[in-house]
Amino acid sequence: MDCLNHNIYNGIFIHNIMRLKEYWKKTWHFLWKEDSVASWIVNIILAFILIKFIIYPGIGLLLGTNLPVVAVISESMEHDGTFDEWWNSPAICSNNPFNISKCTQAEWYAMKNINEEEFKKFPFRNGFNKGDIMILKGVNMEELKIGEVIVFQSGMNYPIIHRVIEKNDVIQTKGDHNQAQIINTKLDERYITSDELIGKAWFKIPWIGYVKIWFVDLLRCITFNGCYFS
């Protein structure tokens, strides 16, 4: 009797294994070989889950930041033309609304004790473009150096990626392309604290960020928040 029961259990076990193998074969065929709309949709969902909850957090853990990859969504770090052309392009050396003092980028950085020779030694000395992807590394206040490019939280709906131009108890930043620091009710670049620091730019991948930018623009259009494509 025991032998009979044992054979029955073995038969059930083998049958279940065969069913599982058959199910796996059908699933594999559906995901990787079937060229249907449903298969494409499931693959996209699985890819999103894999990237969002496994790959992205894993990269963040390795690089020491919870935001290891960012897309550049503005032109605030772009350089127009050559380095010399940008270095001599217009800037504003006073934010006093009653006495706006125009100058060059060279003169603006001179006020922060940064000369041309020093700037040319900075990471990303030629800036970077809207649509670039930046890979970030975690950094603390003590390790941070003048000239490095950081990402930090702000009162905006998105993080800011600008260059460090001064550091003491707080961090000061400026976008290379901007004529002056941003100072308004949502952001004051003269007072960036360590709590707002997300990471520093480590590596650049050109243009790939436009995929995200266009996707966000498309979502905005679909949800009737205004169609605008960058």
Legacy VTK file of the C-alpha trace (Angstrom):
# vtk DataFile Version 3.0
C-alpha trace
ASCII
DATASET POLYDATA
POINTS 230 float
0.000 0.000 0.000
2.816 2.375 0.930
4.534 1.566 -2.346
1.313 2.322 -4.258
0.881 5.687 -2.501
4.509 6.505 -3.192
4.046 5.795 -6.899
0.885 7.930 -6.983
2.684 10.861 -5.342
5.592 10.486 -7.757
3.185 10.457 -10.674
1.436 13.612 -9.448
4.783 15.334 -8.873
6.065 14.447 -12.358
2.754 15.544 -13.892
2.975 18.932 -12.144
6.582 19.374 -13.273
5.569 18.654 -16.877
2.689 21.134 -16.644
5.035 23.758 -15.211
7.537 23.197 -18.025
4.773 23.489 -20.608
3.500 26.689 -18.990
7.037 28.121 -18.951
7.524 27.270 -22.645
4.276 29.039 -23.552
5.218 32.074 -21.425
8.699 32.226 -22.976
7.221 32.020 -26.463
4.675 34.750 -25.628
7.309 37.132 -24.254
10.169 36.645 -26.704
8.814 35.141 -29.922
5.190 36.165 -30.277
4.848 39.393 -32.252
1.516 40.573 -30.857
0.335 43.822 -29.271
-0.331 42.025 -25.977
3.215 40.638 -25.944
4.683 44.098 -26.559
2.587 45.622 -23.761
3.593 42.925 -21.255
7.275 43.313 -22.228
7.110 47.071 -21.693
5.473 46.609 -18.279
8.056 44.008 -17.228
10.922 46.217 -18.440
9.534 49.156 -16.457
9.226 47.044 -13.291
12.735 45.630 -13.750
14.334 49.049 -14.288
12.284 50.916 -11.680
12.485 48.462 -8.796
15.648 46.406 -9.404
18.185 47.977 -11.786
17.713 51.638 -10.794
17.873 51.040 -7.005
20.843 48.718 -7.563
22.763 51.414 -9.458
21.842 53.929 -6.756
23.181 51.603 -4.065
26.484 51.185 -5.925
26.901 54.925 -6.566
25.708 56.077 -3.150
22.727 58.191 -4.193
18.981 57.636 -4.488
18.987 59.449 -7.847
21.838 57.907 -9.878
20.581 58.906 -13.339
19.083 62.251 -14.386
18.048 63.726 -17.719
19.058 67.340 -18.335
15.791 69.145 -19.093
16.994 72.741 -19.453
19.682 74.677 -21.327
21.167 76.233 -18.181
24.508 74.385 -18.502
25.026 74.806 -22.250
27.927 76.770 -23.745
27.248 78.701 -26.928
30.148 78.301 -29.348
33.732 77.764 -28.201
34.931 78.084 -24.623
36.361 81.547 -25.334
33.084 82.695 -26.892
31.160 81.503 -23.849
33.724 82.935 -21.406
33.262 86.378 -22.958
29.473 86.142 -23.343
27.108 88.462 -21.403
26.459 88.105 -17.687
24.924 90.250 -14.955
27.237 91.246 -12.122
24.533 92.819 -9.955
21.008 91.592 -9.247
19.920 94.965 -7.899
16.755 95.763 -9.921
17.540 99.479 -9.627
21.127 99.119 -10.806
21.640 96.115 -13.111
25.341 95.874 -13.897
26.145 94.014 -17.107
29.475 92.263 -17.548
30.985 89.112 -19.086
31.023 85.578 -17.711
34.766 86.065 -17.133
34.100 89.108 -14.950
31.274 87.344 -13.113
33.470 84.377 -12.165
36.314 86.735 -11.225
34.037 88.063 -8.474
34.001 84.491 -7.117
37.808 84.246 -7.398
37.611 81.818 -10.330
39.798 82.619 -13.330
39.880 81.095 -16.807
42.778 78.754 -16.069
40.997 77.354 -13.008
37.683 76.967 -14.817
39.313 74.962 -17.602
40.349 72.381 -14.989
36.763 71.907 -13.785
34.793 68.754 -14.676
32.554 69.311 -17.714
34.425 72.541 -18.487
32.416 72.897 -21.711
29.118 72.312 -19.948
26.550 69.896 -21.363
23.321 70.032 -23.314
19.633 69.665 -22.759
18.771 66.028 -23.464
22.016 64.633 -22.050
21.901 61.910 -19.401
24.086 62.483 -16.345
25.259 59.641 -14.103
25.589 60.798 -10.490
27.696 59.698 -7.545
26.885 60.312 -3.912
28.943 63.062 -2.273
28.958 64.799 1.085
29.594 68.444 1.861
33.182 67.901 3.014
34.238 66.084 -0.187
32.623 68.563 -2.559
34.991 70.794 -4.558
34.560 74.153 -6.248
33.786 73.621 -9.943
32.070 70.251 -9.575
28.570 69.880 -10.981
25.913 68.831 -8.492
22.246 67.904 -8.460
20.191 69.283 -5.599
16.590 69.613 -4.480
14.868 72.953 -4.864
11.473 74.562 -4.562
10.896 73.662 -8.208
9.072 70.496 -9.280
12.371 68.950 -10.336
16.001 68.794 -9.121
18.522 71.372 -10.363
21.889 70.481 -11.948
24.365 73.387 -11.709
28.023 74.056 -10.960
29.432 74.768 -7.488
31.049 78.217 -7.483
31.494 78.721 -3.742
31.379 76.596 -0.597
31.493 77.387 3.107
28.670 76.543 5.522
26.382 76.377 2.490
26.892 75.743 -1.227
26.538 78.357 -3.947
25.845 77.312 -7.536
25.272 78.787 -10.973
24.274 77.391 -14.347
27.087 77.987 -16.855
24.647 79.325 -19.445
22.834 81.603 -17.003
23.886 85.228 -16.749
23.619 85.151 -12.950
22.553 82.949 -10.049
18.863 82.142 -9.687
17.376 84.090 -6.793
13.607 83.926 -6.401
10.916 82.655 -4.037
11.412 79.019 -5.108
15.191 78.874 -5.377
18.112 80.865 -4.021
21.389 79.498 -5.376
23.347 81.334 -2.700
22.040 79.005 0.009
22.110 75.310 -0.924
22.368 73.133 2.182
23.849 69.662 2.585
20.329 68.278 3.142
19.383 69.387 -0.383
22.428 67.760 -1.987
21.584 64.659 -4.078
24.883 63.873 -5.798
27.570 65.116 -8.166
27.782 64.584 -11.917
30.229 61.816 -12.775
29.613 60.757 -16.378
27.672 62.104 -19.363
25.718 60.227 -22.046
24.774 62.674 -24.846
21.201 63.171 -26.069
19.606 59.986 -24.641
17.647 62.077 -22.137
15.423 63.355 -24.936
13.554 60.032 -24.724
12.344 61.000 -21.240
11.730 64.635 -22.205
9.572 63.679 -25.204
7.708 61.070 -23.139
6.870 63.670 -20.465
5.803 66.122 -23.182
3.547 63.439 -24.680
1.967 62.674 -21.293
1.355 66.381 -20.748
-0.364 66.556 -24.116
-2.487 63.442 -23.479
-3.622 64.720 -20.073
-4.632 68.058 -21.628
-2.055 70.083 -19.714
-0.867 71.709 -22.913
0.991 70.225 -25.868
4.586 71.377 -26.039
7.369 69.277 -27.507
10.981 70.169 -26.698
LINES 1 231
230 0 1 2 3 4 5 6 7 8 9 10 11 12 13 14 15 16 17 18 19 20 21 22 23 24 25 26 27 28 29 30 31 32 33 34 35 36 37 38 39 40 41 42 43 44 45 46 47 48 49 50 51 52 53 54 55 56 57 58 59 60 61 62 63 64 65 66 67 68 69 70 71 72 73 74 75 76 77 78 79 80 81 82 83 84 85 86 87 88 89 90 91 92 93 94 95 96 97 98 99 100 101 102 103 104 105 106 107 108 109 110 111 112 113 114 115 116 117 118 119 120 121 122 123 124 125 126 127 128 129 130 131 132 133 134 135 136 137 138 139 140 141 142 143 144 145 146 147 148 149 150 151 152 153 154 155 156 157 158 159 160 161 162 163 164 165 166 167 168 169 170 171 172 173 174 175 176 177 178 179 180 181 182 183 184 185 186 187 188 189 190 191 192 193 194 195 196 197 198 199 200 201 202 203 204 205 206 207 208 209 210 211 212 213 214 215 216 217 218 219 220 221 222 223 224 225 226 227 228 229
